[in-house]
Amino acid sequence: MARGGLFFFVLYLVIGAYFLNFGLNFIKLPEISANINKWIIFAGGVLLIIGAINYLRANRASRYNRVR
């Protein structure tokens, strides 16, 4: 995996699990998480956008390498 790839994979996984829990409520969250709830959703949205951009860049790079 690329440098830092494992870190971002775990971070995406944790944020994704939080989003699933946010909708399904299978784990009861403590009161302190209600205060930072907006920030977690904001950070998750930013990470999803960054992930989408990186996915797009990786696909373009592999497509150009196949042509050459």
C-alpha positions as CSV (number, residue, x, y, z in Angstrom):
1,M,0.0,0.0,0.0
2,A,1.2,3.5,-0.7
3,R,2.6,5.6,2.1
4,G,-0.2,6.6,4.4
5,G,-2.7,4.4,2.5
6,L,-3.4,2.1,5.5
7,F,-4.0,5.1,7.7
8,F,-6.6,6.6,5.3
9,F,-8.2,3.2,4.8
10,V,-8.7,2.8,8.6
11,L,-9.9,6.4,8.8
12,Y,-12.4,5.9,6.0
13,L,-13.5,2.6,7.6
14,V,-14.1,4.3,11.0
15,I,-16.0,7.3,9.6
16,G,-18.0,4.9,7.4
17,A,-18.9,2.8,10.4
18,Y,-19.9,6.0,12.3
19,F,-22.2,7.0,9.4
20,L,-23.8,3.5,9.4
21,N,-24.3,3.8,13.2
22,F,-25.7,7.3,12.7
23,G,-28.5,5.9,10.6
24,L,-29.1,2.5,12.2
25,N,-28.3,3.3,15.8
26,F,-26.9,-0.2,16.6
27,I,-24.4,1.2,19.1
28,K,-25.6,3.7,21.7
29,L,-23.3,6.8,21.5
30,P,-22.3,8.6,24.7
31,E,-23.5,12.2,25.3
32,I,-20.1,13.7,24.4
33,S,-20.4,12.4,20.9
34,A,-23.6,14.4,20.4
35,N,-21.6,17.6,20.9
36,I,-19.0,16.7,18.2
37,N,-21.6,15.1,15.9
38,K,-21.6,18.0,13.4
39,W,-17.8,18.0,13.1
40,I,-17.6,14.2,12.6
41,I,-20.2,14.4,9.7
42,F,-18.3,17.4,8.3
43,A,-14.9,15.6,8.4
44,G,-16.5,12.5,7.0
45,G,-17.9,14.5,4.0
46,V,-14.5,16.0,3.4
47,L,-12.8,12.6,3.5
48,L,-15.3,11.2,1.1
49,I,-14.6,14.0,-1.3
50,I,-10.8,13.5,-1.0
51,G,-11.3,9.8,-1.5
52,A,-13.3,10.4,-4.6
53,I,-10.7,12.7,-6.1
54,N,-7.9,10.2,-5.3
55,Y,-10.0,7.4,-6.9
56,L,-10.5,9.6,-10.0
57,R,-6.7,10.4,-10.2
58,A,-5.7,6.7,-9.8
59,N,-8.1,5.6,-12.5
60,R,-6.8,8.3,-14.9
61,A,-3.2,7.4,-14.2
62,S,-3.8,3.7,-14.8
63,R,-5.7,4.4,-18.0
64,Y,-2.9,6.6,-19.3
65,N,-0.3,4.0,-18.4
66,R,-2.2,1.3,-20.4
67,V,-2.3,3.4,-23.5
68,R,1.5,4.2,-23.5
